[in-house]
Amino acid sequence: MPPDRLSGLLAGLPRIESPDLIVGMDTMDDAGVFRLDDDTALVQTVDFFAPVVNDPVACGRIMAANCLSDIWAMGGRPITAMNILGFPSAKVPLEIISGLLTGASEKLIEAGAVLVGGHTVEQSTVMFGMSVTGVVAPEKAVRNSKARPGDALILTKPLGSGILASEIKEGRLRERSVSRAVRTMERLNRYASEVLGGYDTSAMTDITGFGLLGHALAMASYSGTSFEFHASSVPVYEGAVEAASSYLPGGTGSNERYASGSVEADENIDPRLLAVLYDAQASGGLLASVPAADAAAVVDALVAAGDADAAIVGRVLEEGGARLRVVPGPVRKVLSFRD
Protein backbone atom coordinates (compact mmCIF):
# COMPACT_ATOMS: atom_id res chain seq x y z
CA MET A 1 0.00 0.00 0.00
CA PRO A 2 1.38 3.48 -0.87
CA PRO A 3 2.64 5.42 2.16
CA ASP A 4 0.09 8.23 1.82
CA ARG A 5 -2.87 5.82 1.83
CA LEU A 6 -1.33 3.84 4.68
CA SER A 7 -0.77 6.91 6.87
CA GLY A 8 -4.33 8.07 6.17
CA LEU A 9 -5.69 4.68 7.22
CA LEU A 10 -3.65 4.59 10.43
CA ALA A 11 -4.54 8.18 11.37
CA GLY A 12 -8.15 7.23 12.07
CA LEU A 13 -7.44 4.34 14.42
CA PRO A 14 -8.33 4.66 18.14
CA ARG A 15 -5.21 4.58 20.32
CA ILE A 16 -4.05 4.23 23.88
CA GLU A 17 -1.56 6.97 24.66
CA SER A 18 1.43 6.10 26.84
CA PRO A 19 4.39 8.15 28.06
CA ASP A 20 6.53 5.06 27.49
CA LEU A 21 5.81 4.96 23.75
CA ILE A 22 9.02 6.45 22.36
CA VAL A 23 8.29 5.77 18.68
CA GLY A 24 4.78 5.02 17.46
CA MET A 25 2.91 5.28 14.16
CA ASP A 26 3.05 9.04 13.71
CA THR A 27 6.34 9.26 11.80
CA MET A 28 6.19 6.14 9.59
CA ASP A 29 9.28 4.85 11.35
CA ASP A 30 10.61 1.35 10.72
CA ALA A 31 9.52 -0.10 14.08
CA GLY A 32 7.77 0.82 17.28
CA VAL A 33 9.83 1.53 20.40
CA PHE A 34 8.32 1.10 23.89
CA ARG A 35 10.20 1.86 27.11
CA LEU A 36 10.22 -0.91 29.70
CA ASP A 37 12.48 0.89 32.19
CA ASP A 38 15.25 3.47 32.22
CA ASP A 39 17.69 1.03 30.60
CA THR A 40 15.64 -1.00 28.14
CA ALA A 41 13.06 -0.41 25.43
CA LEU A 42 11.38 -2.95 23.18
CA VAL A 43 11.69 -2.53 19.41
CA GLN A 44 8.86 -4.28 17.53
CA THR A 45 8.17 -4.83 13.85
CA VAL A 46 6.38 -7.18 11.47
CA ASP A 47 6.69 -7.75 7.73
CA PHE A 48 5.67 -10.38 5.19
CA PHE A 49 5.64 -10.54 1.40
CA ALA A 50 5.81 -12.82 -1.63
CA PRO A 51 9.00 -14.72 -2.57
CA VAL A 52 11.60 -12.63 -4.40
CA VAL A 53 13.83 -15.32 -5.96
CA ASN A 54 13.29 -18.88 -7.14
CA ASP A 55 15.71 -20.72 -4.82
CA PRO A 56 13.77 -21.40 -1.57
CA VAL A 57 16.76 -21.31 0.79
CA ALA A 58 18.11 -18.07 -0.68
CA CYS A 59 14.60 -16.66 -0.63
CA GLY A 60 14.25 -17.46 3.08
CA ARG A 61 17.55 -15.77 3.82
CA ILE A 62 16.57 -12.63 1.90
CA MET A 63 13.12 -12.40 3.44
CA ALA A 64 14.48 -12.87 6.96
CA ALA A 65 17.17 -10.26 6.36
CA ASN A 66 14.45 -7.86 5.22
CA CYS A 67 12.29 -8.49 8.30
CA LEU A 68 15.17 -8.20 10.77
CA SER A 69 16.38 -4.98 9.17
CA ASP A 70 13.75 -2.77 10.84
CA ILE A 71 15.28 -3.49 14.24
CA TRP A 72 18.75 -2.41 13.11
CA ALA A 73 17.31 0.65 11.40
CA MET A 74 16.20 1.80 14.87
CA GLY A 75 19.65 1.15 16.34
CA GLY A 76 18.36 -1.92 18.18
CA ARG A 77 19.33 -5.57 18.54
CA PRO A 78 16.89 -8.37 17.58
CA ILE A 79 16.24 -10.97 20.27
CA THR A 80 13.20 -13.04 19.18
CA ALA A 81 11.23 -13.73 16.02
CA MET A 82 8.01 -15.47 15.01
CA ASN A 83 7.42 -16.82 11.50
CA ILE A 84 4.34 -15.82 9.48
CA LEU A 85 3.66 -18.25 6.63
CA GLY A 86 0.83 -18.70 4.15
CA PHE A 87 0.91 -21.18 1.25
CA PRO A 88 -1.28 -23.63 -0.74
CA SER A 89 -0.26 -26.92 0.86
CA ALA A 90 -1.80 -29.01 -1.93
CA LYS A 91 0.27 -27.26 -4.62
CA VAL A 92 3.62 -26.38 -3.05
CA PRO A 93 5.89 -29.31 -2.06
CA LEU A 94 6.85 -29.30 1.61
CA GLU A 95 10.55 -29.48 0.72
CA ILE A 96 10.24 -26.01 -0.81
CA ILE A 97 8.65 -24.66 2.37
CA SER A 98 11.31 -26.46 4.40
CA GLY A 99 14.01 -24.75 2.34
CA LEU A 100 12.37 -21.35 2.84
CA LEU A 101 12.20 -21.81 6.62
CA THR A 102 15.74 -23.21 6.75
CA GLY A 103 17.16 -20.17 4.97
CA ALA A 104 15.26 -17.84 7.29
CA SER A 105 16.53 -19.71 10.36
CA GLU A 106 20.11 -19.41 9.12
CA LYS A 107 19.76 -15.62 9.14
CA LEU A 108 18.15 -15.64 12.58
CA ILE A 109 21.15 -17.54 13.89
CA GLU A 110 23.53 -15.05 12.25
CA ALA A 111 21.51 -12.21 13.80
CA GLY A 112 21.64 -13.78 17.26
CA ALA A 113 17.83 -13.91 17.46
CA VAL A 114 15.77 -16.83 18.79
CA LEU A 115 12.86 -18.29 16.84
CA VAL A 116 10.04 -18.68 19.39
CA GLY A 117 7.14 -19.80 17.19
CA GLY A 118 4.92 -18.64 14.39
CA HIS A 119 1.62 -19.00 12.57
CA THR A 120 0.67 -20.76 9.33
CA VAL A 121 -2.43 -20.31 7.16
CA GLU A 122 -3.72 -21.98 4.02
CA GLN A 123 -3.96 -19.57 1.08
CA SER A 124 -3.62 -19.50 -2.70
CA THR A 125 -0.11 -17.97 -2.91
CA VAL A 126 3.09 -18.20 -0.87
CA MET A 127 3.68 -15.37 1.60
CA PHE A 128 6.33 -15.37 4.28
CA GLY A 129 7.64 -12.96 6.88
CA MET A 130 8.36 -12.43 10.54
CA SER A 131 7.31 -10.56 13.62
CA VAL A 132 10.56 -9.50 15.26
CA THR A 133 11.22 -8.09 18.73
CA GLY A 134 14.44 -6.33 19.68
CA VAL A 135 15.85 -4.20 22.45
CA VAL A 136 17.59 -0.84 22.59
CA ALA A 137 18.60 1.62 25.28
CA PRO A 138 15.81 4.25 25.20
CA GLU A 139 18.21 7.12 24.57
CA LYS A 140 19.95 5.19 21.77
CA ALA A 141 16.87 4.60 19.59
CA VAL A 142 17.54 6.08 16.13
CA ARG A 143 14.52 7.61 14.41
CA ASN A 144 13.82 8.59 10.82
CA SER A 145 12.61 12.05 11.90
CA LYS A 146 15.77 13.68 13.26
CA ALA A 147 17.86 14.36 10.14
CA ARG A 148 19.96 17.51 10.62
CA PRO A 149 20.54 20.18 7.99
CA GLY A 150 24.12 19.96 6.75
CA ASP A 151 24.40 16.21 7.35
CA ALA A 152 25.56 13.89 4.59
CA LEU A 153 23.32 11.03 3.43
CA ILE A 154 24.88 7.59 3.24
CA LEU A 155 23.38 4.51 1.56
CA THR A 156 24.80 1.09 2.44
CA LYS A 157 23.52 -1.19 -0.36
CA PRO A 158 22.85 -0.82 -4.09
CA LEU A 159 19.40 -0.02 -5.47
CA GLY A 160 17.39 -1.96 -8.04
CA SER A 161 16.77 -5.24 -6.20
CA GLY A 162 13.02 -5.08 -6.86
CA ILE A 163 13.58 -4.81 -10.60
CA LEU A 164 16.23 -7.53 -10.55
CA ALA A 165 14.11 -9.85 -8.40
CA SER A 166 11.51 -9.83 -11.16
CA GLU A 167 14.24 -10.51 -13.72
CA ILE A 168 15.60 -13.37 -11.59
CA LYS A 169 12.21 -15.05 -11.18
CA GLU A 170 11.71 -14.94 -14.95
CA GLY A 171 15.19 -16.31 -15.64
CA ARG A 172 16.39 -13.27 -17.57
CA LEU A 173 19.63 -12.60 -15.67
CA ARG A 174 23.02 -14.22 -16.15
CA GLU A 175 24.00 -16.62 -13.35
CA ARG A 176 26.91 -14.39 -12.31
CA SER A 177 24.62 -11.40 -11.89
CA VAL A 178 22.03 -13.51 -10.05
CA SER A 179 24.55 -14.83 -7.52
CA ARG A 180 25.93 -11.36 -6.83
CA ALA A 181 22.47 -9.83 -6.40
CA VAL A 182 21.31 -12.65 -4.13
CA ARG A 183 24.46 -12.43 -2.02
CA THR A 184 23.91 -8.72 -1.44
CA MET A 185 20.21 -9.11 -0.64
CA GLU A 186 21.06 -11.89 1.84
CA ARG A 187 23.48 -9.64 3.70
CA LEU A 188 22.20 -8.50 7.09
CA ASN A 189 22.05 -4.79 7.90
CA ARG A 190 23.38 -5.73 11.32
CA TYR A 191 26.95 -4.86 10.39
CA ALA A 192 26.11 -1.48 8.87
CA SER A 193 23.97 -0.59 11.89
CA GLU A 194 26.82 -1.47 14.24
CA VAL A 195 29.20 0.78 12.29
CA LEU A 196 26.71 3.66 12.17
CA GLY A 197 26.08 3.24 15.90
CA GLY A 198 29.67 4.31 16.47
CA TYR A 199 29.05 7.73 14.89
CA ASP A 200 26.71 10.63 15.54
CA THR A 201 23.96 9.28 13.29
CA SER A 202 21.01 11.67 13.55
CA ALA A 203 18.43 9.68 11.55
CA MET A 204 18.18 6.34 9.80
CA THR A 205 15.76 4.16 7.88
CA ASP A 206 16.04 0.99 5.82
CA ILE A 207 15.19 1.11 2.14
CA THR A 208 12.55 -1.52 1.44
CA GLY A 209 9.04 -1.38 -0.03
CA PHE A 210 8.75 2.40 -0.52
CA GLY A 211 12.06 2.66 -2.41
CA LEU A 212 14.81 5.20 -1.80
CA LEU A 213 12.71 8.24 -2.69
CA GLY A 214 9.63 7.03 -0.82
CA HIS A 215 11.51 6.35 2.41
CA ALA A 216 13.57 9.53 1.99
CA LEU A 217 10.40 11.59 1.59
CA ALA A 218 9.10 10.35 4.94
CA MET A 219 12.49 11.05 6.51
CA ALA A 220 12.64 14.60 5.15
CA SER A 221 9.00 15.32 5.93
CA TYR A 222 9.14 14.33 9.59
CA SER A 223 12.56 15.98 10.01
CA GLY A 224 11.28 19.28 8.61
CA THR A 225 14.04 19.30 5.97
CA SER A 226 14.63 18.61 2.28
CA PHE A 227 17.12 16.16 0.75
CA GLU A 228 19.40 16.44 -2.26
CA PHE A 229 20.53 13.21 -3.93
CA HIS A 230 23.51 12.97 -6.26
CA ALA A 231 22.23 10.44 -8.79
CA SER A 232 25.60 9.42 -10.18
CA SER A 233 26.86 8.67 -6.64
CA VAL A 234 24.06 6.25 -5.83
CA PRO A 235 25.20 2.58 -5.93
CA VAL A 236 23.05 0.56 -8.32
CA TYR A 237 22.88 -3.18 -9.03
CA GLU A 238 24.52 -4.23 -12.27
CA GLY A 239 21.86 -4.43 -14.97
CA ALA A 240 19.13 -2.66 -12.99
CA VAL A 241 19.12 0.53 -15.05
CA GLU A 242 18.95 -1.41 -18.31
CA ALA A 243 16.16 -3.66 -16.98
CA ALA A 244 14.16 -0.61 -15.87
CA SER A 245 13.60 0.31 -19.51
CA SER A 246 11.58 -2.85 -20.14
CA TYR A 247 10.15 -3.94 -16.80
CA LEU A 248 9.00 -2.12 -13.66
CA PRO A 249 7.34 -3.94 -10.74
CA GLY A 250 3.99 -2.64 -9.52
CA GLY A 251 5.46 -1.40 -6.24
CA THR A 252 7.87 0.84 -8.12
CA GLY A 253 5.02 2.53 -9.96
CA SER A 254 3.11 3.03 -6.70
CA ASN A 255 6.15 4.66 -5.14
CA GLU A 256 6.51 7.03 -8.08
CA ARG A 257 2.86 8.05 -7.85
CA TYR A 258 3.28 8.71 -4.13
CA ALA A 259 6.57 10.62 -4.14
CA SER A 260 6.91 12.23 -7.57
CA GLY A 261 5.00 15.37 -6.59
CA SER A 262 7.75 16.14 -4.08
CA VAL A 263 10.68 15.20 -6.36
CA GLU A 264 12.57 17.73 -8.46
CA ALA A 265 14.75 15.81 -10.89
CA ASP A 266 17.37 17.49 -13.07
CA GLU A 267 16.48 17.19 -16.76
CA ASN A 268 19.78 15.40 -17.41
CA ILE A 269 18.90 12.47 -15.12
CA ASP A 270 18.35 9.22 -17.06
CA PRO A 271 14.63 8.32 -16.58
CA ARG A 272 15.66 4.69 -16.12
CA LEU A 273 17.94 5.64 -13.23
CA LEU A 274 15.16 7.71 -11.71
CA ALA A 275 12.94 4.62 -11.88
CA VAL A 276 15.60 2.70 -9.93
CA LEU A 277 15.48 5.39 -7.22
CA TYR A 278 11.74 4.70 -6.88
CA ASP A 279 12.18 0.92 -7.01
CA ALA A 280 10.66 -1.09 -4.15
CA GLN A 281 13.61 -2.91 -2.60
CA ALA A 282 13.97 -6.48 -1.38
CA SER A 283 16.28 -6.42 1.64
CA GLY A 284 17.72 -3.01 0.79
CA GLY A 285 20.34 -1.11 2.72
CA LEU A 286 20.24 1.62 5.35
CA LEU A 287 19.93 5.33 4.57
CA ALA A 288 21.63 7.31 7.31
CA SER A 289 22.18 10.98 8.06
CA VAL A 290 25.62 11.66 9.56
CA PRO A 291 27.79 14.76 10.09
CA ALA A 292 29.37 15.78 6.79
CA ALA A 293 32.79 15.90 8.45
CA ASP A 294 32.48 12.19 9.38
CA ALA A 295 30.94 10.94 6.13
CA ALA A 296 34.10 9.76 4.40
CA ALA A 297 35.27 7.93 7.53
CA VAL A 298 31.84 6.32 7.92
CA VAL A 299 31.92 5.01 4.35
CA ASP A 300 35.44 3.66 4.86
CA ALA A 301 34.30 1.87 8.02
CA LEU A 302 31.24 0.43 6.26
CA VAL A 303 33.33 -0.86 3.36
CA ALA A 304 35.84 -2.37 5.79
CA ALA A 305 32.97 -4.13 7.60
CA GLY A 306 31.77 -5.72 4.34
CA ASP A 307 29.26 -3.28 2.86
CA ALA A 308 31.41 -2.68 -0.21
CA ASP A 309 28.88 -0.53 -2.05
CA ALA A 310 28.33 2.00 0.74
CA ALA A 311 28.50 5.56 -0.57
CA ILE A 312 27.74 9.18 0.20
CA VAL A 313 24.64 9.79 -1.93
CA GLY A 314 23.49 13.27 -0.96
CA ARG A 315 22.93 15.81 1.78
CA VAL A 316 20.27 17.22 4.09
CA LEU A 317 19.19 20.77 3.25
CA GLU A 318 18.03 23.41 5.73
CA GLU A 319 14.91 24.29 3.84
CA GLY A 320 11.69 22.58 4.86
CA GLY A 321 8.84 21.54 2.65
CA ALA A 322 9.96 17.92 2.33
CA ARG A 323 11.35 18.33 -1.19
CA LEU A 324 13.66 15.77 -2.76
CA ARG A 325 16.10 17.09 -5.34
CA VAL A 326 17.83 14.66 -7.67
CA VAL A 327 20.86 16.18 -9.37
CA PRO A 328 23.66 14.55 -11.43
CA GLY A 329 26.29 15.00 -8.70
CA PRO A 330 29.83 13.61 -8.62
CA VAL A 331 30.78 10.37 -10.31
CA ARG A 332 30.24 7.30 -8.18
CA LYS A 333 33.50 6.03 -6.68
CA VAL A 334 32.21 2.72 -5.26
CA LEU A 335 31.20 0.24 -7.95
CA SER A 336 28.54 -2.38 -7.39
CA PHE A 337 29.53 -6.01 -6.95
CA ARG A 338 33.14 -5.38 -6.07
CA ASP A 339 34.85 -8.77 -5.87
C-alpha positions as CSV (number, residue, x, y, z in Angstrom):
1,M,0.0,0.0,0.0
2,P,1.4,3.5,-0.9
3,P,2.6,5.4,2.2
4,D,0.1,8.2,1.8
5,R,-2.9,5.8,1.8
6,L,-1.3,3.8,4.7
7,S,-0.8,6.9,6.9
8,G,-4.3,8.1,6.2
9,L,-5.7,4.7,7.2
10,L,-3.6,4.6,10.4
11,A,-4.5,8.2,11.4
12,G,-8.1,7.2,12.1
13,L,-7.4,4.3,14.4
14,P,-8.3,4.7,18.1
15,R,-5.2,4.6,20.3
16,I,-4.0,4.2,23.9
17,E,-1.6,7.0,24.7
18,S,1.4,6.1,26.8
19,P,4.4,8.2,28.1
20,D,6.5,5.1,27.5
21,L,5.8,5.0,23.7
22,I,9.0,6.5,22.4
23,V,8.3,5.8,18.7
24,G,4.8,5.0,17.5
25,M,2.9,5.3,14.2
26,D,3.0,9.0,13.7
27,T,6.3,9.3,11.8
28,M,6.2,6.1,9.6
29,D,9.3,4.8,11.3
30,D,10.6,1.3,10.7
31,A,9.5,-0.1,14.1
32,G,7.8,0.8,17.3
33,V,9.8,1.5,20.4
34,F,8.3,1.1,23.9
35,R,10.2,1.9,27.1
36,L,10.2,-0.9,29.7
37,D,12.5,0.9,32.2
38,D,15.3,3.5,32.2
39,D,17.7,1.0,30.6
40,T,15.6,-1.0,28.1
41,A,13.1,-0.4,25.4
42,L,11.4,-3.0,23.2
43,V,11.7,-2.5,19.4
44,Q,8.9,-4.3,17.5
45,T,8.2,-4.8,13.8
46,V,6.4,-7.2,11.5
47,D,6.7,-7.7,7.7
48,F,5.7,-10.4,5.2
49,F,5.6,-10.5,1.4
50,A,5.8,-12.8,-1.6
51,P,9.0,-14.7,-2.6
52,V,11.6,-12.6,-4.4
53,V,13.8,-15.3,-6.0
54,N,13.3,-18.9,-7.1
55,D,15.7,-20.7,-4.8
56,P,13.8,-21.4,-1.6
57,V,16.8,-21.3,0.8
58,A,18.1,-18.1,-0.7
59,C,14.6,-16.7,-0.6
60,G,14.2,-17.5,3.1
61,R,17.5,-15.8,3.8
62,I,16.6,-12.6,1.9
63,M,13.1,-12.4,3.4
64,A,14.5,-12.9,7.0
65,A,17.2,-10.3,6.4
66,N,14.4,-7.9,5.2
67,C,12.3,-8.5,8.3
68,L,15.2,-8.2,10.8
69,S,16.4,-5.0,9.2
70,D,13.8,-2.8,10.8
71,I,15.3,-3.5,14.2
72,W,18.7,-2.4,13.1
73,A,17.3,0.7,11.4
74,M,16.2,1.8,14.9
75,G,19.6,1.2,16.3
76,G,18.4,-1.9,18.2
77,R,19.3,-5.6,18.5
78,P,16.9,-8.4,17.6
79,I,16.2,-11.0,20.3
80,T,13.2,-13.0,19.2
81,A,11.2,-13.7,16.0
82,M,8.0,-15.5,15.0
83,N,7.4,-16.8,11.5
84,I,4.3,-15.8,9.5
85,L,3.7,-18.3,6.6
86,G,0.8,-18.7,4.2
87,F,0.9,-21.2,1.2
88,P,-1.3,-23.6,-0.7
89,S,-0.3,-26.9,0.9
90,A,-1.8,-29.0,-1.9
91,K,0.3,-27.3,-4.6
92,V,3.6,-26.4,-3.1
93,P,5.9,-29.3,-2.1
94,L,6.9,-29.3,1.6
95,E,10.5,-29.5,0.7
96,I,10.2,-26.0,-0.8
97,I,8.6,-24.7,2.4
98,S,11.3,-26.5,4.4
99,G,14.0,-24.7,2.3
100,L,12.4,-21.4,2.8
101,L,12.2,-21.8,6.6
102,T,15.7,-23.2,6.7
103,G,17.2,-20.2,5.0
104,A,15.3,-17.8,7.3
105,S,16.5,-19.7,10.4
106,E,20.1,-19.4,9.1
107,K,19.8,-15.6,9.1
108,L,18.2,-15.6,12.6
109,I,21.2,-17.5,13.9
110,E,23.5,-15.0,12.2
111,A,21.5,-12.2,13.8
112,G,21.6,-13.8,17.3
113,A,17.8,-13.9,17.5
114,V,15.8,-16.8,18.8
115,L,12.9,-18.3,16.8
116,V,10.0,-18.7,19.4
117,G,7.1,-19.8,17.2
118,G,4.9,-18.6,14.4
119,H,1.6,-19.0,12.6
120,T,0.7,-20.8,9.3
121,V,-2.4,-20.3,7.2
122,E,-3.7,-22.0,4.0
123,Q,-4.0,-19.6,1.1
124,S,-3.6,-19.5,-2.7
125,T,-0.1,-18.0,-2.9
126,V,3.1,-18.2,-0.9
127,M,3.7,-15.4,1.6
128,F,6.3,-15.4,4.3
129,G,7.6,-13.0,6.9
130,M,8.4,-12.4,10.5
131,S,7.3,-10.6,13.6
132,V,10.6,-9.5,15.3
133,T,11.2,-8.1,18.7
134,G,14.4,-6.3,19.7
135,V,15.9,-4.2,22.4
136,V,17.6,-0.8,22.6
137,A,18.6,1.6,25.3
138,P,15.8,4.3,25.2
139,E,18.2,7.1,24.6
140,K,20.0,5.2,21.8
141,A,16.9,4.6,19.6
142,V,17.5,6.1,16.1
143,R,14.5,7.6,14.4
144,N,13.8,8.6,10.8
145,S,12.6,12.1,11.9
146,K,15.8,13.7,13.3
147,A,17.9,14.4,10.1
148,R,20.0,17.5,10.6
149,P,20.5,20.2,8.0
150,G,24.1,20.0,6.7
151,D,24.4,16.2,7.3
152,A,25.6,13.9,4.6
153,L,23.3,11.0,3.4
154,I,24.9,7.6,3.2
155,L,23.4,4.5,1.6
156,T,24.8,1.1,2.4
157,K,23.5,-1.2,-0.4
158,P,22.8,-0.8,-4.1
159,L,19.4,0.0,-5.5
160,G,17.4,-2.0,-8.0
161,S,16.8,-5.2,-6.2
162,G,13.0,-5.1,-6.9
163,I,13.6,-4.8,-10.6
164,L,16.2,-7.5,-10.5
165,A,14.1,-9.9,-8.4
166,S,11.5,-9.8,-11.2
167,E,14.2,-10.5,-13.7
168,I,15.6,-13.4,-11.6
169,K,12.2,-15.1,-11.2
170,E,11.7,-14.9,-15.0
171,G,15.2,-16.3,-15.6
172,R,16.4,-13.3,-17.6
173,L,19.6,-12.6,-15.7
174,R,23.0,-14.2,-16.2
175,E,24.0,-16.6,-13.3
176,R,26.9,-14.4,-12.3
177,S,24.6,-11.4,-11.9
178,V,22.0,-13.5,-10.1
179,S,24.5,-14.8,-7.5
180,R,25.9,-11.4,-6.8
181,A,22.5,-9.8,-6.4
182,V,21.3,-12.7,-4.1
183,R,24.5,-12.4,-2.0
184,T,23.9,-8.7,-1.4
185,M,20.2,-9.1,-0.6
186,E,21.1,-11.9,1.8
187,R,23.5,-9.6,3.7
188,L,22.2,-8.5,7.1
189,N,22.1,-4.8,7.9
190,R,23.4,-5.7,11.3
191,Y,26.9,-4.9,10.4
192,A,26.1,-1.5,8.9
193,S,24.0,-0.6,11.9
194,E,26.8,-1.5,14.2
195,V,29.2,0.8,12.3
196,L,26.7,3.7,12.2
197,G,26.1,3.2,15.9
198,G,29.7,4.3,16.5
199,Y,29.1,7.7,14.9
200,D,26.7,10.6,15.5
201,T,24.0,9.3,13.3
202,S,21.0,11.7,13.5
203,A,18.4,9.7,11.6
204,M,18.2,6.3,9.8
205,T,15.8,4.2,7.9
206,D,16.0,1.0,5.8
207,I,15.2,1.1,2.1
208,T,12.5,-1.5,1.4
209,G,9.0,-1.4,0.0
210,F,8.7,2.4,-0.5
211,G,12.1,2.7,-2.4
212,L,14.8,5.2,-1.8
213,L,12.7,8.2,-2.7
214,G,9.6,7.0,-0.8
215,H,11.5,6.4,2.4
216,A,13.6,9.5,2.0
217,L,10.4,11.6,1.6
218,A,9.1,10.3,4.9
219,M,12.5,11.1,6.5
220,A,12.6,14.6,5.1
221,S,9.0,15.3,5.9
222,Y,9.1,14.3,9.6
223,S,12.6,16.0,10.0
224,G,11.3,19.3,8.6
225,T,14.0,19.3,6.0
226,S,14.6,18.6,2.3
227,F,17.1,16.2,0.7
228,E,19.4,16.4,-2.3
229,F,20.5,13.2,-3.9
230,H,23.5,13.0,-6.3
231,A,22.2,10.4,-8.8
232,S,25.6,9.4,-10.2
233,S,26.9,8.7,-6.6
234,V,24.1,6.2,-5.8
235,P,25.2,2.6,-5.9
236,V,23.1,0.6,-8.3
237,Y,22.9,-3.2,-9.0
238,E,24.5,-4.2,-12.3
239,G,21.9,-4.4,-15.0
240,A,19.1,-2.7,-13.0
241,V,19.1,0.5,-15.1
242,E,19.0,-1.4,-18.3
243,A,16.2,-3.7,-17.0
244,A,14.2,-0.6,-15.9
245,S,13.6,0.3,-19.5
246,S,11.6,-2.8,-20.1
247,Y,10.2,-3.9,-16.8
248,L,9.0,-2.1,-13.7
249,P,7.3,-3.9,-10.7
250,G,4.0,-2.6,-9.5
251,G,5.5,-1.4,-6.2
252,T,7.9,0.8,-8.1
253,G,5.0,2.5,-10.0
254,S,3.1,3.0,-6.7
255,N,6.2,4.7,-5.1
256,E,6.5,7.0,-8.1
257,R,2.9,8.1,-7.9
258,Y,3.3,8.7,-4.1
259,A,6.6,10.6,-4.1
260,S,6.9,12.2,-7.6
261,G,5.0,15.4,-6.6
262,S,7.8,16.1,-4.1
263,V,10.7,15.2,-6.4
264,E,12.6,17.7,-8.5
265,A,14.8,15.8,-10.9
266,D,17.4,17.5,-13.1
267,E,16.5,17.2,-16.8
268,N,19.8,15.4,-17.4
269,I,18.9,12.5,-15.1
270,D,18.3,9.2,-17.1
271,P,14.6,8.3,-16.6
272,R,15.7,4.7,-16.1
273,L,17.9,5.6,-13.2
274,L,15.2,7.7,-11.7
275,A,12.9,4.6,-11.9
276,V,15.6,2.7,-9.9
277,L,15.5,5.4,-7.2
278,Y,11.7,4.7,-6.9
279,D,12.2,0.9,-7.0
280,A,10.7,-1.1,-4.1
281,Q,13.6,-2.9,-2.6
282,A,14.0,-6.5,-1.4
283,S,16.3,-6.4,1.6
284,G,17.7,-3.0,0.8
285,G,20.3,-1.1,2.7
286,L,20.2,1.6,5.4
287,L,19.9,5.3,4.6
288,A,21.6,7.3,7.3
289,S,22.2,11.0,8.1
290,V,25.6,11.7,9.6
291,P,27.8,14.8,10.1
292,A,29.4,15.8,6.8
293,A,32.8,15.9,8.4
294,D,32.5,12.2,9.4
295,A,30.9,10.9,6.1
296,A,34.1,9.8,4.4
297,A,35.3,7.9,7.5
298,V,31.8,6.3,7.9
299,V,31.9,5.0,4.4
300,D,35.4,3.7,4.9
301,A,34.3,1.9,8.0
302,L,31.2,0.4,6.3
303,V,33.3,-0.9,3.4
304,A,35.8,-2.4,5.8
305,A,33.0,-4.1,7.6
306,G,31.8,-5.7,4.3
307,D,29.3,-3.3,2.9
308,A,31.4,-2.7,-0.2
309,D,28.9,-0.5,-2.0
310,A,28.3,2.0,0.7
311,A,28.5,5.6,-0.6
312,I,27.7,9.2,0.2
313,V,24.6,9.8,-1.9
314,G,23.5,13.3,-1.0
315,R,22.9,15.8,1.8
316,V,20.3,17.2,4.1
317,L,19.2,20.8,3.3
318,E,18.0,23.4,5.7
319,E,14.9,24.3,3.8
320,G,11.7,22.6,4.9
321,G,8.8,21.5,2.7
322,A,10.0,17.9,2.3
323,R,11.3,18.3,-1.2
324,L,13.7,15.8,-2.8
325,R,16.1,17.1,-5.3
326,V,17.8,14.7,-7.7
327,V,20.9,16.2,-9.4
328,P,23.7,14.6,-11.4
329,G,26.3,15.0,-8.7
330,P,29.8,13.6,-8.6
331,V,30.8,10.4,-10.3
332,R,30.2,7.3,-8.2
333,K,33.5,6.0,-6.7
334,V,32.2,2.7,-5.3
335,L,31.2,0.2,-8.0
336,S,28.5,-2.4,-7.4
337,F,29.5,-6.0,-7.0
338,R,33.1,-5.4,-6.1
339,D,34.9,-8.8,-5.9
